[in-house]
Amino acid sequence: MKHAVKVGALITIALMMIFVVACGNGNNIANTEPAAAAPAKTVEKDEPAAAPADKKIVLGFAQVGAESGWRTANTNSIKDSAAEAGFELKFSDAQQKQENQIKAMRSYIQQKVDVIAFSPVIESGWDTVLKEAKDANIPVILTDRAVDSKDTSLYVTFMGSDFVEEGRQAGKWLADKYKDATEDINIVELQGTTGSAPANDRKEGFEETIKSNPKLKIIATQTGEFTRAKGQEVMTAFLQANKKIDVLFAHNDDMGLGAIQAIEAAGLVPGKDIIIVTIDGVKDGFTALAEGKINFIVECNPLLGPQLMQAVRDVLDGKEIPKRIVTIDGMFTTEQAIPELANRKY
């Protein structure tokens, strides 16, 4: 009987050992299973990282400010287009100060946005911050205004109007209008923000073209900072300093609209006593054009949002895009403005 008990105990112990060993082997197998699956993970790491399907593209945009109706329309176009594209837009208003734009761009770099876009306040002084963006592998797109950097690798593309050509068209219209003039035609010029691309280029194109008519003479030129209030202020000074002004050339509609207030306050009729030529084509400008207070407008389209969003997508998809994207603008007289006025979206 004792022998049977001993045999039974030995059998029980043996079974327990087999069970323990089996459990131990089971744990070892479980521990080695991830190693067997490791090659699949290694392949995934070697492939380009794909963004989650629900991850939004993040665009940082540093705007010049809100100095004019044109700029407001430009801002609205960018915001609306970003929302429609499903992008996350980080937007800043520089209030026409370069240091504010640079600060905003550095913030975007720190936040590791996907793309930075901006309309530079002035042309110069951007190389350092653009180099910082390039070193961070963040592509930069210029909109509306250019920079004077010699290193064009610091930005992907510049999209906007041809400002020199806008100035040429304004000058050409005047040269044609006064082609039979026998006396000097005195012109005063309201320039945009000093040092900005549109101010520099529009002046260049305008002066280049009016040379074809020696009767056209610029007798005074001063910045109106692209604002209506400053346009009125400077035009008031022009009228006080000059007995005979025949033409006003304003680098944008808002300065021209401010100048109209000064002209009317002086007892003169805008569009008749003083011929007025402006650039932009915002709705308020078109209204004045339709009323005959402005005589000729060269359009500068602010609705760059859709083009910008497409450029952002193309850049992130690795597609080649042109270094210069020129928007298509029109030119309008009073007769052409009347039917077009209802179609103005800005």
Secondary structure as GFF3:
##gff-version 3
##sequence-region A 1 346
A	DSSP	alpha_helix	2	46	.	.	.	ID=ss1
A	DSSP	beta_strand	58	63	.	.	.	ID=ss2
A	DSSP	alpha_helix	69	85	.	.	.	ID=ss3
A	DSSP	beta_strand	88	93	.	.	.	ID=ss4
A	DSSP	alpha_helix	98	110	.	.	.	ID=ss5
A	DSSP	beta_strand	115	118	.	.	.	ID=ss6
A	DSSP	alpha_helix	127	135	.	.	.	ID=ss7
A	DSSP	beta_strand	140	143	.	.	.	ID=ss8
A	DSSP	three_ten_helix	152	154	.	.	.	ID=ss9
A	DSSP	beta_strand	157	160	.	.	.	ID=ss10
A	DSSP	alpha_helix	163	177	.	.	.	ID=ss11
A	DSSP	beta_strand	185	191	.	.	.	ID=ss12
A	DSSP	alpha_helix	197	210	.	.	.	ID=ss13
A	DSSP	beta_strand	216	223	.	.	.	ID=ss14
A	DSSP	alpha_helix	228	241	.	.	.	ID=ss15
A	DSSP	beta_strand	247	250	.	.	.	ID=ss16
A	DSSP	alpha_helix	253	265	.	.	.	ID=ss17
A	DSSP	beta_strand	275	280	.	.	.	ID=ss18
A	DSSP	alpha_helix	283	290	.	.	.	ID=ss19
A	DSSP	beta_strand	296	299	.	.	.	ID=ss20
A	DSSP	alpha_helix	305	316	.	.	.	ID=ss21
A	DSSP	beta_strand	324	326	.	.	.	ID=ss22
A	DSSP	beta_strand	331	333	.	.	.	ID=ss23
A	DSSP	alpha_helix	334	340	.	.	.	ID=ss24
A	DSSP	three_ten_helix	341	343	.	.	.	ID=ss25
###
